[in-house]
Amino acid sequence: MNSVSKDCQELKSLYDNCFNQWYSEKFLRGVLDDSTCEPVFKQYQSCVQEALKKLKIEIPKIEEIPSEEKPKE
């Protein structure tokens, strides 16, 4: 799947590769610390947020959703 913006595609690929490596080499062996991918995730997240702003797509943060509209746990 492509990223929301072509500008973010390289970061998405980097994150996907990092995540897949972490998942197969660490998570499936019981190592739950996923901090190795955090730096590239933060960069990708920032890129996507900027792309959404440019496209005028608003996604509210969970804290901004009224409690009656939040999914039940």
KAWORA-V622281 format. One record per residue. N is the residue number from 0. RES is the residue in one small letter. PHI is phi in whole degrees, 0 to 359 (none if undefined). PSI is psi in degrees with one decimal (NA if undefined). NEAR is the number of other ideal C-beta (glycine too) atoms within 10 Angstrom. Layout:
n: <N;N>
res: <RES;RES>
phi: <PHI;PHI>
psi: <PSI;PSI>
near: <NEAR;NEAR>
This chain:
n: <0;1;2;3;4;5;6;7;8;9;10;11;12;13;14;15;16;17;18;19;20;21;22;23;24;25;26;27;28;29;30;31;32;33;34;35;36;37;38;39;40;41;42;43;44;45;46;47;48;49;50;51;52;53;54;55;56;57;58;59;60;61;62;63;64;65;66;67;68;69;70;71;72>
res: <m;n;s;v;s;k;d;c;q;e;l;k;s;l;y;d;n;c;f;n;q;w;y;s;e;k;f;l;r;g;v;l;d;d;s;t;c;e;p;v;f;k;q;y;q;s;c;v;q;e;a;l;k;k;l;k;i;e;i;p;k;i;e;e;i;p;s;e;e;k;p;k;e>
phi: <none;279;285;296;221;300;297;260;299;296;296;298;298;299;294;303;296;298;299;298;294;300;299;283;265;239;304;292;254;94;269;267;291;256;291;297;264;302;300;288;298;299;295;296;301;297;299;296;299;294;298;295;298;298;275;59;254;257;236;292;287;302;293;271;277;304;302;289;260;287;297;282;270>
psi: <137.8;162.0;167.3;-22.9;142.2;-30.8;-23.4;-3.6;-41.8;-42.6;-37.6;-44.5;-42.9;-44.7;-45.0;-44.9;-43.6;-47.9;-47.1;-39.6;-46.5;-45.7;-48.8;-34.5;-21.0;-59.4;-46.6;-11.1;10.7;1.8;109.9;-8.8;111.1;19.5;-16.3;-29.0;-4.1;-44.0;-45.4;-31.9;-44.8;-40.7;-45.1;-43.2;-44.6;-42.8;-45.1;-41.8;-41.9;-41.8;-41.0;-38.2;-45.4;-34.5;-1.2;41.8;118.2;128.5;112.3;146.7;152.1;-31.9;-22.9;-9.1;127.9;143.5;-31.6;-14.4;-8.5;145.7;143.5;141.9;NA>
near: <5;9;18;17;16;9;13;21;14;13;20;18;14;16;21;15;12;18;16;11;12;18;12;10;11;14;13;9;7;6;11;7;9;14;8;15;19;13;12;18;17;12;15;22;14;12;19;18;13;13;16;14;10;11;10;6;9;8;8;9;6;7;6;8;11;7;5;5;7;10;6;3;3>
